[in-house]
């Protein structure tokens, strides 16, 4: 559910907007944190980007595998498939 904050910001000449400090603090967004950009109809949605396993979405115990990240659990499942 989308909730209005009542905050309005103008886009500058370079296409930037400033996220209010109160929102950044509440959502744990720090300087240089990556944000994902989604589009839904005429809405733009920003979401704090978290690295996660491409197979299950887990964010812990990540391992790089052929330019992707997988978690230790998925790696173990893949290894078990090879032995069966």
C-alpha positions in Angstrom: 0.0 0.0 0.0 1.4 3.4 -0.9 1.1 6.1 1.8 1.4 9.8 1.1 4.0 11.7 3.1 2.7 15.1 2.1 6.2 16.1 1.1 6.7 17.7 -2.3 10.1 18.2 -4.0 10.9 19.7 -7.4 13.2 18.0 -9.9 16.3 20.1 -10.6 17.9 20.8 -14.0 19.8 17.5 -13.9 16.8 15.4 -13.0 17.6 15.1 -9.3 15.4 15.2 -6.3 16.4 15.4 -2.6 15.0 12.7 -0.3 14.1 14.4 3.0 16.4 13.5 5.9 13.5 12.2 8.0 12.6 9.6 5.3 16.3 8.6 4.8 16.7 8.1 8.6 13.4 6.2 8.9 14.3 3.9 6.0 18.0 3.5 6.9 19.2 5.1 3.7 22.7 6.6 4.0 24.8 8.6 1.6 26.0 6.5 -1.4 23.5 3.7 -0.7 22.2 2.2 -3.9 18.5 2.5 -4.6 16.5 0.4 -7.1 14.1 2.2 -9.3 10.7 0.6 -10.2 7.9 2.0 -12.4 4.3 1.1 -11.7 1.9 2.9 -14.1 2.7 6.6 -13.7 4.4 6.0 -10.3 8.2 5.9 -9.7 9.1 3.7 -6.7 12.5 3.9 -5.0 13.7 0.9 -2.9 16.9 0.5 -0.9 18.9 -2.0 -2.9 20.1 -5.1 -1.1 22.3 -7.7 -2.6 20.5 -11.1 -2.6 20.7 -14.6 -3.9 19.4 -14.8 -7.5 17.7 -18.1 -6.7 15.9 -17.6 -3.4 16.4 -13.9 -2.4 18.3 -14.7 0.7 20.6 -11.8 1.8 23.0 -13.7 4.0 26.1 -15.8 3.3 26.3 -14.7 -0.4 28.9 -16.2 -2.7 29.8 -14.9 -6.2 29.1 -17.6 -8.8 29.6 -16.7 -12.5 28.8 -13.0 -12.2 25.8 -13.8 -9.9 25.3 -14.0 -6.2 23.9 -17.2 -4.6 23.6 -18.1 -0.9 25.4 -20.9 0.8 22.1 -22.9 1.1 21.5 -22.7 -2.7 25.1 -23.6 -3.4 24.7 -26.7 -1.3 21.5 -27.7 -3.1 23.2 -27.3 -6.4 26.1 -29.4 -5.3 23.7 -32.1 -4.1 22.0 -32.1 -7.5 25.4 -32.9 -9.1 26.0 -35.9 -6.8 22.5 -37.5 -7.4 
